[in-house]
Amino acid sequence: MATSASYSFNINLLNSDEQKKFQTVYNDLKSRHETYLDYKRNLLGKEKFHEEEEENEWRYEIHRHLRARKWNVSNTIKSLLEMIQWRIDNQVDSILDDPSVQQRMNYFRKCIPNAFHGYTKAQRPLYIEQTGHINVDDIMNNFTHDELIQCHIYWFEYSCRLAREHSRQLGQYVESIAGIYDLHGMKMDVRKLLNTCKQCLYIDDNYYPER
């Protein structure tokens, strides 16, 4: 799969100090990343695995983690290693193709009205949710805490897939996603989901930084 110049990660856009730090992280994690790629090849199959695109995505991933960790090399390496292990432990790379999770998401959408609604002017995938209409009791009665977390991961992975697909279509890299949350009508019983929401935010900050 050919990657256009505007879509490919361009290290020359970084200053000299940033380039050195990027290369240090890249080199330090090269072996671990190759092991992770072998895992993904076996998991996804050749028809879904694109070597050049995976390499490009990895470079952008390093750049995001560097920015999120304030360009601290050791913290960035730690962050990326934790992300890789988390993805393996939670089968994140196959979650979009898991029928049981897909079925769960179909019911989840009935509890919280939501939809992806095209793209913003900056070409980010746009997610809109009527959070104020959330049926807390329905969610509490039909989902465990872990299942809710899994739904959140599914949503984030789907958002990233949309960004990746749109990047191919545009020929330029789309890194982030946009969300609108309408809180009108929200009731106080939403506090029952506070701990779940906190864990979702932890996942976002640690495993999807700068998205």
MARBA-3410 file (N, C-alpha, C, O; in Angstrom, 1 decimal):
211
0.8,-1.2,0.0,0.0,0.0,0.0,0.9,1.2,0.0,1.6,1.5,1.0 ~ 0.8,2.0,-1.0,1.6,3.2,-1.1,1.1,4.3,-0.2,-0.1,4.4,0.1 ~ 2.0,5.0,0.4,1.6,6.1,1.4,2.1,7.4,0.8,3.2,7.6,0.6 ~ 1.1,8.3,0.7,1.4,9.6,0.1,2.3,10.4,1.0,2.4,10.2,2.2 ~ 3.0,11.4,0.4,4.0,12.2,1.2,3.3,13.0,2.3,3.9,13.0,3.4
2.1,13.5,2.1,1.4,14.3,3.1,0.8,13.4,4.2,0.5,13.8,5.3 ~ 0.7,12.1,3.9,0.1,11.1,4.8,1.2,10.5,5.7,1.0,10.1,6.9 ~ 2.4,10.4,5.2,3.5,9.8,5.9,4.0,10.7,7.0,4.0,11.9,6.9 ~ 4.5,10.1,8.1,5.1,10.8,9.2,6.4,11.4,8.7,7.2,10.8,8.1 ~ 6.6,12.7,8.9,7.7,13.5,8.4,8.5,13.9,9.6,8.2,14.9,10.3
9.6,13.2,10.0,10.4,13.6,11.1,11.1,14.9,11.0,11.5,15.6,11.9 ~ 11.2,15.4,9.7,11.9,16.7,9.5,11.1,17.9,9.9,11.6,19.0,10.0 ~ 9.8,17.6,10.3,9.0,18.7,10.8,9.3,18.9,12.3,8.8,19.9,12.9 ~ 10.0,18.0,12.9,10.5,18.2,14.3,11.8,19.0,14.4,12.6,18.9,13.4 ~ 12.0,19.7,15.5,13.3,20.3,15.6,14.4,19.3,15.9,14.1,18.1,16.1
15.6,19.7,16.0,16.7,18.8,16.1,16.7,18.0,17.4,16.9,16.8,17.4 ~ 16.3,18.7,18.5,16.2,18.0,19.8,15.1,17.0,19.8,15.2,15.9,20.3 ~ 13.9,17.3,19.2,12.8,16.4,19.1,13.1,15.2,18.2,12.7,14.1,18.5 ~ 13.9,15.5,17.2,14.2,14.4,16.3,15.1,13.3,17.0,14.9,12.1,16.9 ~ 16.1,13.8,17.8,16.9,13.0,18.6,16.1,12.1,19.6,16.4,10.9,19.7
15.2,12.8,20.3,14.4,12.0,21.2,13.5,11.0,20.5,13.3,9.9,21.0 ~ 12.9,11.4,19.4,12.1,10.5,18.7,12.9,9.3,18.3,12.4,8.1,18.4 ~ 14.1,9.5,17.7,14.9,8.4,17.2,15.3,7.5,18.4,15.4,6.3,18.2 ~ 15.6,8.1,19.6,16.0,7.3,20.7,14.8,6.3,21.1,15.1,5.2,21.4 ~ 13.6,6.9,21.2,12.5,6.0,21.5,12.3,4.9,20.4,12.0,3.8,20.8
12.3,5.3,19.2,12.1,4.4,18.1,13.1,3.2,18.2,12.7,2.1,18.0 ~ 14.4,3.6,18.3,15.4,2.5,18.4,15.3,1.6,19.6,15.5,0.4,19.5 ~ 15.0,2.2,20.7,14.8,1.5,22.0,13.7,0.5,21.9,13.8,-0.6,22.5 ~ 12.6,0.8,21.2,11.5,-0.1,21.2,11.4,-0.9,19.9,10.4,-1.6,19.7 ~ 12.4,-0.9,19.1,12.3,-1.5,17.8,12.0,-3.0,18.0,11.2,-3.6,17.3
12.8,-3.7,18.8,12.6,-5.1,19.0,11.2,-5.5,19.6,10.5,-6.4,19.1 ~ 10.8,-4.7,20.6,9.5,-4.9,21.2,8.3,-4.7,20.2,7.3,-5.4,20.2 ~ 8.5,-3.7,19.4,7.5,-3.4,18.4,7.4,-4.5,17.4,6.3,-4.8,16.9 ~ 8.5,-5.0,16.9,8.5,-6.1,16.0,7.8,-7.3,16.5,7.1,-8.0,15.8 ~ 8.0,-7.6,17.8,7.3,-8.7,18.5,5.8,-8.5,18.5,5.0,-9.4,18.2
5.4,-7.2,18.7,4.0,-6.8,18.7,3.4,-7.0,17.3,2.3,-7.4,17.1 ~ 4.2,-6.6,16.3,3.7,-6.7,14.9,3.5,-8.2,14.5,2.6,-8.5,13.8 ~ 4.4,-9.0,15.0,4.2,-10.5,14.7,2.9,-11.0,15.3,2.2,-11.7,14.7 ~ 2.6,-10.5,16.5,1.3,-10.8,17.2,0.2,-10.3,16.3,-0.8,-11.1,16.2 ~ 0.2,-9.1,15.8,-0.8,-8.6,15.0,-1.0,-9.3,13.7,-2.1,-9.5,13.2
0.1,-9.7,13.1,0.1,-10.4,11.8,-0.7,-11.7,12.0,-1.5,-12.1,11.2 ~ -0.3,-12.4,13.0,-1.0,-13.7,13.3,-2.5,-13.5,13.7,-3.3,-14.4,13.4 ~ -2.8,-12.4,14.3,-4.1,-12.2,14.7,-5.0,-11.7,13.6,-6.2,-12.2,13.5 ~ -4.5,-10.8,12.8,-5.3,-10.2,11.8,-5.3,-10.9,10.4,-6.3,-10.9,9.7 ~ -4.2,-11.6,10.1,-4.1,-12.2,8.8,-3.5,-11.3,7.8,-3.6,-10.0,8.0
-3.0,-11.8,6.7,-2.3,-11.0,5.7,-3.2,-10.0,5.0,-2.8,-8.9,4.7 ~ -4.5,-10.4,4.8,-5.4,-9.5,4.1,-5.7,-8.2,4.8,-6.1,-7.3,4.2 ~ -5.5,-8.2,6.2,-5.8,-7.0,7.0,-4.6,-6.3,7.5,-4.7,-5.3,8.1 ~ -3.4,-6.9,7.2,-2.2,-6.3,7.8,-1.4,-5.6,6.6,-1.1,-6.3,5.6 ~ -1.1,-4.4,6.8,-0.4,-3.6,5.8,0.9,-3.1,6.4,0.9,-2.2,7.3
2.0,-3.6,6.0,3.3,-3.3,6.6,3.7,-1.8,6.6,4.0,-1.3,7.7 ~ 3.5,-1.2,5.5,3.9,0.2,5.4,3.0,1.1,6.2,3.5,2.0,6.9 ~ 1.7,0.8,6.2,0.8,1.6,7.0,1.0,1.4,8.5,1.0,2.4,9.2 ~ 1.3,0.2,8.9,1.6,-0.1,10.3,2.8,0.7,10.8,2.9,1.2,11.9 ~ 3.9,0.7,9.9,5.1,1.5,10.3,4.8,2.9,10.4,5.3,3.6,11.3
4.0,3.5,9.5,3.6,4.9,9.5,2.8,5.2,10.8,3.0,6.2,11.5 ~ 1.8,4.3,11.1,1.0,4.5,12.3,1.9,4.5,13.6,1.7,5.2,14.5 ~ 2.9,3.6,13.6,3.8,3.5,14.8,4.5,4.8,15.0,4.7,5.2,16.1 ~ 5.0,5.4,13.9,5.8,6.6,14.1,4.9,7.7,14.6,5.3,8.5,15.5 ~ 3.6,7.8,14.1,2.7,8.8,14.7,2.4,8.5,16.1,2.2,9.4,16.9
2.3,7.2,16.5,2.0,6.8,17.9,3.1,7.3,18.8,2.9,7.8,19.9 ~ 4.4,7.1,18.4,5.5,7.5,19.1,5.4,9.0,19.3,5.7,9.5,20.4 ~ 5.1,9.8,18.3,5.1,11.2,18.3,4.0,11.7,19.3,4.2,12.6,20.1 ~ 2.8,11.0,19.3,1.7,11.4,20.2,2.2,11.1,21.7,1.9,12.0,22.5 ~ 2.8,10.0,21.9,3.2,9.7,23.3,4.3,10.6,23.8,4.3,11.0,24.9
5.2,11.0,22.9,6.2,12.0,23.2,5.6,13.3,23.6,6.0,13.9,24.6 ~ 4.7,13.8,22.9,4.0,15.0,23.2,3.3,14.9,24.5,3.3,15.9,25.3 ~ 2.5,13.8,24.7,1.8,13.6,25.9,2.7,13.5,27.2,2.3,14.0,28.3 ~ 3.9,13.0,27.0,4.8,12.9,28.1,5.8,14.0,28.2,6.9,13.9,28.7 ~ 5.5,15.1,27.5,6.3,16.3,27.5,7.7,16.1,27.0,8.7,16.7,27.5
7.9,15.2,26.1,9.1,14.9,25.4,10.2,14.2,26.4,11.4,14.3,26.2 ~ 9.7,13.6,27.4,10.5,12.9,28.4,10.7,11.5,27.8,9.7,10.7,27.7 ~ 11.9,11.1,27.4,12.2,9.9,26.7,11.8,8.6,27.5,11.1,7.8,27.1 ~ 12.3,8.6,28.8,12.1,7.4,29.6,10.6,7.2,29.9,10.1,6.1,29.9 ~ 9.9,8.3,30.1,8.4,8.2,30.4,7.7,7.8,29.1,6.7,7.1,29.2
8.1,8.2,28.0,7.5,7.8,26.7,7.7,6.4,26.5,6.8,5.7,26.1 ~ 8.9,5.9,26.7,9.2,4.4,26.5,8.3,3.6,27.4,7.7,2.6,27.0 ~ 8.2,4.0,28.6,7.4,3.3,29.6,5.9,3.3,29.2,5.2,2.3,29.2 ~ 5.5,4.5,28.7,4.1,4.6,28.3,3.7,3.7,27.1,2.7,3.1,27.1 ~ 4.6,3.7,26.1,4.4,2.9,24.9,4.4,1.4,25.2,3.6,0.6,24.7
5.4,1.0,26.1,5.4,-0.4,26.5,4.1,-0.9,27.2,3.6,-1.9,27.0 ~ 3.6,0.0,28.1,2.4,-0.3,28.8,1.2,-0.3,27.8,0.3,-1.2,28.0 ~ 1.2,0.5,26.9,0.1,0.5,25.9,0.1,-0.8,25.1,-0.9,-1.4,24.9 ~ 1.3,-1.2,24.6,1.4,-2.5,23.9,0.9,-3.7,24.7,0.1,-4.5,24.2 ~ 1.3,-3.7,25.9,0.9,-4.8,26.8,-0.6,-4.8,27.1,-1.2,-5.8,27.1
-1.1,-3.6,27.3,-2.5,-3.4,27.5,-3.4,-3.9,26.3,-4.4,-4.5,26.5 ~ -2.9,-3.5,25.1,-3.6,-4.0,23.9,-3.6,-5.5,23.8,-4.7,-6.1,23.4 ~ -2.5,-6.1,24.1,-2.5,-7.6,24.0,-3.3,-8.2,25.1,-4.1,-9.1,24.8 ~ -3.2,-7.7,26.3,-4.0,-8.3,27.5,-5.5,-8.2,27.3,-6.2,-9.1,27.8 ~ -5.9,-7.1,26.6,-7.3,-6.9,26.5,-7.9,-7.2,25.1,-9.0,-6.8,24.7
-7.1,-7.9,24.2,-7.5,-8.2,22.9,-8.0,-7.0,22.1,-9.0,-7.2,21.4 ~ -7.4,-5.9,22.3,-7.9,-4.7,21.7,-7.8,-4.7,20.1,-8.7,-4.2,19.5 ~ -6.8,-5.4,19.6,-6.7,-5.4,18.1,-7.7,-6.2,17.4,-7.8,-6.2,16.2 ~ -8.5,-7.0,18.1,-9.5,-7.8,17.5,-10.9,-7.5,18.0,-11.9,-8.1,17.6 ~ -11.0,-6.4,18.8,-12.3,-6.1,19.4,-13.4,-5.7,18.4,-14.5,-6.0,18.7
-13.0,-5.1,17.3,-14.0,-4.6,16.4,-14.6,-5.8,15.6,-15.7,-5.6,15.0 ~ -13.9,-6.9,15.6,-14.5,-8.1,14.9,-15.1,-9.1,15.8,-15.4,-10.2,15.4 ~ -15.2,-8.8,17.1,-15.7,-9.7,18.1,-17.3,-9.6,18.1,-17.8,-8.6,18.5 ~ -18.0,-10.7,17.7,-19.4,-10.7,17.6,-20.1,-10.4,18.9,-21.1,-9.7,18.9 ~ -19.6,-10.9,20.0,-20.2,-10.7,21.3,-20.1,-9.2,21.7,-21.1,-8.6,22.3
-19.0,-8.5,21.3,-18.9,-7.1,21.7,-19.8,-6.3,20.7,-20.3,-5.3,21.1 ~ -19.8,-6.7,19.5,-20.7,-6.0,18.5,-22.2,-6.0,19.0,-22.9,-5.0,18.9 ~ -22.6,-7.2,19.5,-24.0,-7.3,20.0,-24.2,-6.4,21.2,-25.2,-5.8,21.3 ~ -23.2,-6.4,22.0,-23.3,-5.6,23.2,-23.4,-4.1,22.9,-24.1,-3.3,23.5 ~ -22.6,-3.7,21.9,-22.6,-2.3,21.4,-24.0,-1.9,20.9,-24.4,-0.8,21.0
-24.6,-2.8,20.2,-26.0,-2.6,19.6,-27.0,-2.2,20.7,-27.8,-1.3,20.6 ~ -26.9,-2.9,21.8,-27.8,-2.6,22.9,-27.3,-1.4,23.7,-28.2,-0.6,24.1 ~ -26.0,-1.2,23.8,-25.5,0.0,24.4,-26.0,1.3,23.8,-26.3,2.3,24.4 ~ -26.1,1.3,22.4,-26.6,2.4,21.7,-28.0,2.8,22.0,-28.5,3.9,21.8 ~ -28.8,1.8,22.4,-30.2,2.0,22.8,-30.2,2.7,24.2,-31.2,3.4,24.5
-29.2,2.5,25.0,-29.2,3.1,26.4,-28.7,4.5,26.3,-29.1,5.3,27.1 ~ -27.8,4.8,25.4,-27.3,6.1,25.2,-27.4,6.5,23.7,-26.5,6.0,22.9 ~ -28.3,7.3,23.3,-28.4,7.6,21.8,-27.1,8.3,21.3,-26.7,9.3,21.9 ~ -26.6,7.7,20.3,-25.3,8.3,19.8,-25.1,7.9,18.3,-25.8,6.9,17.8 ~ -24.3,8.6,17.6,-24.0,8.2,16.2,-22.7,9.0,15.8,-22.4,10.0,16.3
-22.0,8.4,14.8,-21.0,9.2,14.1,-21.6,10.0,13.0,-22.5,9.5,12.3 ~ -21.2,11.2,12.9,-21.9,12.1,12.0,-21.0,12.8,11.0,-20.8,14.0,11.1 ~ -20.3,12.0,10.2,-19.4,12.6,9.2,-18.1,13.1,9.8,-17.6,12.5,10.7 ~ -17.7,14.2,9.3,-16.3,14.8,9.7,-16.4,16.3,9.9,-17.3,16.9,9.3 ~ -15.6,16.8,10.8,-15.5,18.2,11.0,-14.8,18.9,9.9,-14.3,18.2,9.0
-14.7,20.2,9.9,-14.0,21.0,8.9,-12.5,20.6,8.9,-11.8,20.7,7.9 ~ -12.0,20.2,10.1,-10.6,19.7,10.2,-10.4,18.3,9.8,-9.4,17.7,10.0 ~ -11.5,17.7,9.3,-11.5,16.3,8.8,-11.5,15.2,9.9,-11.2,14.1,9.6 ~ -11.8,15.6,11.1,-11.8,14.6,12.2,-13.1,13.9,12.2,-14.2,14.5,12.0 ~ -13.2,12.6,12.5,-14.4,11.9,12.6,-15.2,12.5,13.8,-14.7,12.8,14.8
-16.5,12.7,13.5,-17.3,13.5,14.5,-18.3,12.5,15.2,-19.2,11.9,14.5 ~ -18.3,12.4,16.5,-19.1,11.6,17.3,-20.1,12.5,18.1,-19.6,13.4,18.7 ~ -21.4,12.2,18.0,-22.4,13.0,18.7,-23.2,12.1,19.7,-23.7,11.0,19.2 ~ -23.3,12.5,20.9,-24.0,11.6,21.9,-25.0,12.5,22.7,-24.6,13.6,23.2 ~ -26.2,12.0,22.9,-27.2,12.6,23.8,-27.0,12.0,25.2,-27.8,11.3,25.7
-25.9,12.4,25.8,-25.5,11.9,27.1,-26.6,12.1,28.2,-26.8,11.3,29.1 ~ -27.4,13.3,28.0,-28.4,13.6,29.0,-29.6,12.6,29.0,-30.4,12.5,29.9 ~ -29.7,11.8,27.9,-30.8,10.8,27.8,-30.3,9.4,28.3,-31.1,8.5,28.0 ~ -29.2,9.3,28.9,-28.7,8.0,29.3,-29.7,7.3,30.3,-30.2,8.0,31.2 ~ -29.9,6.1,30.0,-30.7,5.3,30.9,-29.8,4.5,31.9,-29.4,3.4,31.6
-29.6,5.1,33.0,-28.6,4.6,34.0,-29.0,3.2,34.5,-28.2,2.3,34.5 ~ -30.3,3.1,34.9,-30.7,1.8,35.4,-30.6,0.7,34.4,-30.2,-0.4,34.8 ~ -30.9,1.0,33.2,-30.8,0.0,32.1,-29.4,-0.5,32.0,-29.1,-1.7,31.8 ~ -28.5,0.5,32.0,-27.1,0.2,31.9,-26.6,-0.7,33.0,-25.9,-1.7,32.9 ~ -26.9,-0.3,34.3,-26.5,-0.9,35.5,-27.0,-2.4,35.5,-26.4,-3.3,36.0
-28.2,-2.6,35.0,-28.9,-3.9,35.0,-28.4,-4.9,33.9,-28.5,-6.1,34.1 ~ -27.8,-4.3,32.9,-27.5,-5.1,31.7,-26.0,-5.2,31.4,-25.6,-6.0,30.5 ~ -25.2,-4.4,32.1,-23.8,-4.4,31.8,-23.0,-4.5,33.1,-23.3,-3.8,34.1 ~ -21.9,-5.3,33.1,-21.0,-5.2,34.2,-20.0,-4.1,34.0,-20.0,-3.5,32.9 ~ -19.3,-3.7,35.0,-18.3,-2.7,34.9,-17.3,-3.0,33.7,-17.0,-2.1,32.9
-16.8,-4.2,33.7,-15.8,-4.6,32.6,-16.5,-4.5,31.2,-15.8,-4.2,30.3 ~ -17.7,-4.8,31.1,-18.4,-4.8,29.8,-18.5,-3.3,29.3,-18.4,-3.0,28.2 ~ -18.8,-2.4,30.3,-18.9,-1.0,29.9,-17.5,-0.5,29.5,-17.4,0.3,28.5 ~ -16.5,-0.9,30.1,-15.1,-0.5,29.7,-14.8,-1.1,28.3,-14.2,-0.4,27.5 ~ -15.2,-2.3,28.1,-15.0,-2.9,26.8,-15.8,-2.1,25.7,-15.3,-1.9,24.6
-17.0,-1.6,26.0,-17.7,-0.8,25.0,-17.0,0.5,24.7,-17.0,1.0,23.6 ~ -16.4,1.1,25.7,-15.7,2.3,25.5,-14.4,2.1,24.6,-14.2,2.9,23.7 ~ -13.7,1.0,24.9,-12.6,0.6,24.1,-13.0,0.4,22.6,-12.4,0.9,21.7 ~ -14.1,-0.3,22.4,-14.7,-0.5,21.1,-14.9,0.8,20.4,-14.6,1.0,19.3 ~ -15.6,1.7,21.1,-15.9,3.0,20.5,-14.6,3.7,20.1,-14.6,4.3,19.0
-13.6,3.7,20.9,-12.4,4.4,20.6,-11.6,3.8,19.4,-11.1,4.4,18.6 ~ -11.6,2.4,19.4,-11.0,1.7,18.3,-11.7,2.0,17.0,-11.1,2.1,15.9 ~ -13.0,2.1,17.1,-13.8,2.4,15.9,-13.5,3.8,15.4,-13.4,4.0,14.2 ~ -13.4,4.7,16.3,-13.1,6.1,16.0,-11.7,6.2,15.3,-11.5,6.9,14.3 ~ -10.7,5.4,15.8,-9.4,5.4,15.2,-9.4,4.8,13.8,-8.7,5.2,12.9
-10.2,3.7,13.7,-10.4,3.1,12.3,-10.9,4.1,11.3,-10.4,4.2,10.2 ~ -11.9,4.9,11.7,-12.5,5.9,10.9,-11.4,6.9,10.5,-11.3,7.4,9.3 ~ -10.6,7.3,11.5,-9.6,8.3,11.2,-8.5,7.7,10.2,-8.1,8.5,9.3 ~ -8.2,6.5,10.4,-7.2,5.8,9.5,-7.8,5.7,8.1,-7.1,6.0,7.1 ~ -9.0,5.3,7.9,-9.6,5.2,6.6,-9.8,6.5,5.9,-9.5,6.6,4.7
-10.1,7.5,6.7,-10.3,8.9,6.1,-8.9,9.4,5.7,-8.8,10.2,4.7 ~ -7.9,9.1,6.5,-6.5,9.5,6.1,-6.2,9.0,4.7,-5.6,9.7,3.9 ~ -6.5,7.7,4.5,-6.2,7.1,3.2,-6.9,7.8,2.0,-6.4,8.1,1.0 ~ -8.2,8.2,2.3,-9.0,8.8,1.3,-8.5,10.2,1.0,-8.5,10.7,-0.2 ~ -8.1,10.9,2.0,-7.6,12.3,1.9,-6.2,12.4,1.3,-5.9,13.4,0.7
-5.4,11.4,1.7,-4.0,11.5,1.4,-3.3,12.4,2.4,-2.2,12.8,2.1 ~ -3.9,12.6,3.5,-3.2,13.3,4.6,-3.6,12.7,5.9,-4.7,12.1,6.0 ~ -2.8,12.8,6.9,-3.0,12.1,8.1,-4.0,12.8,9.0,-3.9,14.0,9.3 ~ -5.0,12.0,9.5,-6.0,12.5,10.4,-5.7,11.8,11.8,-5.8,10.6,11.9 ~ -5.3,12.6,12.7,-4.8,12.1,14.0,-5.8,12.0,15.1,-5.9,11.1,15.9
-6.7,13.0,15.2,-7.6,13.1,16.3,-9.0,13.0,15.9,-9.4,13.0,14.7 ~ -9.9,12.8,16.9,-11.3,12.7,16.7,-12.0,13.8,17.5,-11.5,14.3,18.4 ~ -13.3,14.0,17.1,-14.1,15.1,17.8,-15.3,14.5,18.3,-15.9,13.6,17.8 ~ -15.8,15.0,19.5,-17.0,14.5,20.1,-17.9,15.6,20.6,-17.3,16.6,21.2 ~ -19.2,15.5,20.5,-20.1,16.5,21.1,-21.0,15.7,22.0,-21.6,14.7,21.6
-21.1,16.1,23.3,-21.8,15.4,24.3,-22.9,16.4,24.8,-22.6,17.4,25.5 ~ -24.2,16.1,24.5,-25.3,16.9,24.9,-25.8,16.4,26.3,-26.4,15.3,26.4 ~ -25.5,17.2,27.3,-25.9,16.9,28.7,-27.3,17.3,29.1,-27.7,17.1,30.3 ~ -28.0,17.9,28.2,-29.4,18.4,28.5,-30.2,17.3,29.0,-30.4,16.2,28.4 ~ -30.8,17.4,30.2,-31.8,16.4,30.7,-31.1,15.4,31.6,-31.8,14.5,32.1
-29.8,15.6,31.9,-29.1,14.6,32.7,-29.6,14.6,34.1,-29.8,15.7,34.7 ~ -29.7,13.4,34.7,-30.2,13.3,36.1,-29.0,12.9,37.0,-28.0,12.5,36.5 ~ -29.3,13.1,38.3,-28.2,12.9,39.3,-27.8,11.4,39.4,-26.7,11.1,39.9 ~ -28.7,10.5,38.9,-28.3,9.1,39.1,-27.1,8.7,38.2,-26.6,7.5,38.3 ~ -26.7,9.6,37.3,-25.5,9.3,36.5,-24.3,9.1,37.3,-23.3,8.6,36.9
-24.3,9.6,38.6,-23.2,9.4,39.5,-22.9,8.0,39.8,-21.7,7.6,40.2 ~ -23.8,7.1,39.5,-23.6,5.7,39.7,-22.5,5.1,38.8,-21.9,4.1,39.0 ~ -22.3,5.9,37.7,-21.3,5.5,36.7,-20.0,6.2,36.8,-19.2,6.1,35.9 ~ -19.8,6.9,37.9,-18.7,7.8,38.0,-17.4,7.0,38.0,-16.4,7.4,37.3 ~ -17.3,5.9,38.7,-16.1,5.1,38.7,-15.7,4.5,37.3,-14.6,4.5,36.9
-16.8,4.1,36.6,-16.5,3.7,35.2,-16.0,4.8,34.3,-15.1,4.6,33.5 ~ -16.6,5.9,34.5,-16.1,7.1,33.7,-14.7,7.5,34.0,-13.9,7.8,33.1 ~ -14.3,7.4,35.3,-12.9,7.6,35.7,-12.0,6.7,35.0,-10.9,7.1,34.5 ~ -12.3,5.4,34.9,-11.5,4.4,34.3,-11.4,4.6,32.8,-10.3,4.5,32.2 ~ -12.5,5.1,32.2,-12.5,5.4,30.8,-11.5,6.5,30.5,-10.8,6.5,29.5
-11.5,7.5,31.3,-10.6,8.7,31.2,-9.2,8.2,31.3,-8.3,8.7,30.6 ~ -8.9,7.3,32.3,-7.6,6.8,32.5,-7.1,6.1,31.2,-6.0,6.3,30.8 ~ -8.0,5.3,30.6,-7.6,4.6,29.4,-7.3,5.6,28.3,-6.3,5.4,27.5 ~ -8.2,6.6,28.1,-7.9,7.6,27.1,-6.6,8.3,27.2,-5.8,8.4,26.3 ~ -6.3,8.7,28.4,-5.1,9.5,28.7,-3.8,8.6,28.5,-2.8,9.1,28.0
-3.9,7.4,28.9,-2.7,6.5,28.9,-2.5,5.7,27.7,-1.3,5.5,27.3 ~ -3.5,5.3,27.0,-3.4,4.4,25.8,-3.8,5.1,24.5,-3.5,4.5,23.5 ~ -4.5,6.2,24.6,-4.8,7.0,23.4,-4.5,8.5,23.5,-5.3,9.3,23.3 ~ -3.3,8.8,24.0,-3.0,10.2,24.2,-3.0,11.0,22.9,-2.6,10.5,21.8 ~ -3.4,12.3,23.1,-3.4,13.2,22.0,-4.3,12.8,20.8,-4.2,13.3,19.7
-5.3,12.0,21.2,-6.3,11.6,20.1,-7.5,12.5,20.2,-8.4,12.4,19.4
END
